[in-house]
């Protein structure tokens, strides 16, 4: 798995988990979905992604986007 796929998988997990938590626990978990969406949007414009930095430090090989 390269860095790009790890970031996309992590973002997908966060969105799905927060949607499930919003339905089952509290509607306020939608805030995590909104945060993930904003983070994906700013990452696409600036190239800065905290998850990519973390995964790079964990030793994942670079992808084409990060």
C-alpha positions in Angstrom: 0.0 0.0 0.0 1.4 3.4 -0.9 0.8 6.7 0.9 -2.0 7.9 -1.4 -4.1 4.8 -0.9 -3.5 4.9 2.9 -4.8 8.5 3.1 -7.8 7.7 1.0 -8.6 4.6 3.0 -8.2 6.5 6.3 -10.5 9.3 5.0 -13.1 6.8 3.9 -13.0 5.1 7.3 -13.4 8.4 9.2 -16.4 9.4 7.1 -18.1 6.0 7.4 -17.4 5.7 11.1 -18.7 9.2 11.8 -21.8 8.6 9.7 -22.6 5.3 11.6 -21.9 7.1 14.9 -24.2 9.9 13.9 -27.0 7.5 13.2 -26.5 5.3 16.3 -25.1 7.5 19.0 -25.5 11.3 18.4 -26.1 13.6 15.5 -23.2 15.6 16.6 -20.8 13.0 15.1 -21.7 14.7 11.8 -19.1 17.3 12.8 -16.4 14.7 12.3 -17.7 14.1 8.7 -17.6 17.8 8.1 -14.1 18.1 9.4 -12.9 15.2 7.2 -14.6 16.9 4.2 -12.9 20.2 4.9 -9.6 18.5 5.4 -9.9 16.7 2.1 -10.8 19.9 0.3 -7.9 21.9 1.8 -5.5 19.1 1.2 -6.4 19.1 -2.5 -5.7 22.8 -2.8 -2.6 23.1 -0.6 -1.0 19.7 -0.7 -0.7 19.6 3.1 -2.3 16.6 4.8 -1.6 15.7 8.4 -2.5 12.0 7.7 0.0 11.8 4.9 2.7 13.1 7.2 1.8 10.5 9.8 1.7 7.7 7.3 5.0 8.8 5.8 6.6 8.7 9.3 5.2 5.2 9.7 7.2 4.1 6.7 4.7 3.9 3.8 6.3 4.5 0.4 5.4 7.7 -1.4 2.6 7.9 -3.9 2.0 10.3 -6.8 -0.1 12.8 -4.8 1.7 13.1 -1.5 
